[in-house]
Amino acid sequence: MFELVELCKEIKSDLQGIIKSLAKITKTRTQLMEDEWSRKETVLKVLKISPRTFNRLCSKGLLPYSKVNGLTFVKTSDVEKLLNEHYHN
């Protein structure tokens, strides 16, 4: 009986260690979004804005972007940040 109780304690301790390890490697939703890039066309559709408005946001520095081979990409987290900064309650 004593051995069974000790075994259960060891298992519990091991599980707690595993849970702590998983918590360290699990990313939050925001952290995952920071890794995502969207093409300009997708951002235009999602925000329902014109290409000119998109270019204005980029040129004013309100929406950071990256250009590769003529294609424009924006981090999803930057779009969310822009929306949150201009949110009116």
C-alpha positions as CSV (number, residue, x, y, z in Angstrom):
1,M,0.0,0.0,0.0
2,F,2.8,2.4,0.9
3,E,4.5,1.7,-2.4
4,L,1.3,2.5,-4.3
5,V,1.0,5.8,-2.5
6,E,4.6,6.7,-3.3
7,L,4.1,5.7,-7.0
8,C,1.1,8.0,-7.2
9,K,3.1,10.9,-5.7
10,E,5.9,10.3,-8.3
11,I,3.4,10.2,-11.1
12,K,1.7,13.4,-9.9
13,S,5.1,15.1,-9.7
14,D,6.0,14.0,-13.2
15,L,2.7,15.2,-14.6
16,Q,3.2,18.6,-13.0
17,G,6.6,18.8,-14.6
18,I,5.2,18.0,-18.0
19,I,2.4,20.6,-17.6
20,K,5.0,23.3,-16.7
21,S,7.1,22.3,-19.8
22,L,4.0,22.4,-22.0
23,A,3.1,25.8,-20.7
24,K,6.5,27.2,-21.7
25,I,6.3,25.9,-25.3
26,T,2.6,26.7,-25.9
27,K,2.2,30.0,-27.7
28,T,-0.6,32.4,-27.1
29,R,-2.9,33.4,-29.9
30,T,-1.1,36.8,-30.3
31,Q,2.3,35.1,-30.4
32,L,1.0,32.9,-33.2
33,M,-0.4,35.8,-35.1
34,E,2.9,37.6,-35.0
35,D,4.4,34.8,-37.1
36,E,1.7,35.1,-39.8
37,W,2.1,37.3,-42.9
38,S,-0.7,38.2,-45.2
39,R,-0.5,39.5,-48.8
40,K,-1.7,43.0,-49.6
41,E,-4.7,41.7,-51.5
42,T,-5.9,39.8,-48.4
43,V,-5.5,42.8,-46.1
44,L,-7.5,44.9,-48.6
45,K,-10.4,42.4,-48.6
46,V,-10.4,42.0,-44.8
47,L,-10.2,45.7,-44.0
48,K,-12.5,46.6,-46.9
49,I,-10.1,49.4,-48.0
50,S,-8.8,50.5,-51.4
51,P,-5.2,50.1,-52.6
52,R,-4.8,53.8,-52.2
53,T,-5.9,53.7,-48.6
54,F,-3.5,50.8,-48.0
55,N,-0.6,52.7,-49.5
56,R,-1.5,55.8,-47.4
57,L,-1.4,53.7,-44.2
58,C,2.0,52.3,-45.2
59,S,3.5,55.6,-46.2
60,K,2.4,57.3,-43.0
61,G,4.0,54.5,-41.0
62,L,0.8,53.3,-39.5
63,L,1.0,49.9,-41.1
64,P,4.5,48.3,-41.4
65,Y,5.0,46.1,-44.4
66,S,7.6,44.1,-46.3
67,K,8.1,43.9,-50.1
68,V,9.5,40.8,-51.8
69,N,9.7,40.5,-55.6
70,G,7.0,43.1,-56.0
71,L,4.6,41.5,-53.6
72,T,3.6,43.4,-50.4
73,F,3.2,41.5,-47.1
74,V,1.9,42.7,-43.7
75,K,2.1,40.9,-40.4
76,T,-1.3,40.0,-39.1
77,S,-0.4,41.3,-35.7
78,D,0.4,44.7,-37.2
79,V,-3.1,44.9,-38.7
80,E,-4.6,43.9,-35.4
81,K,-2.5,46.6,-33.6
82,L,-3.7,49.2,-36.1
83,L,-7.3,48.3,-35.5
84,N,-6.8,48.3,-31.7
85,E,-5.1,51.7,-31.7
86,H,-8.0,53.3,-33.6
87,Y,-10.8,51.5,-31.7
88,H,-13.5,53.9,-30.4
89,N,-15.6,52.7,-27.6
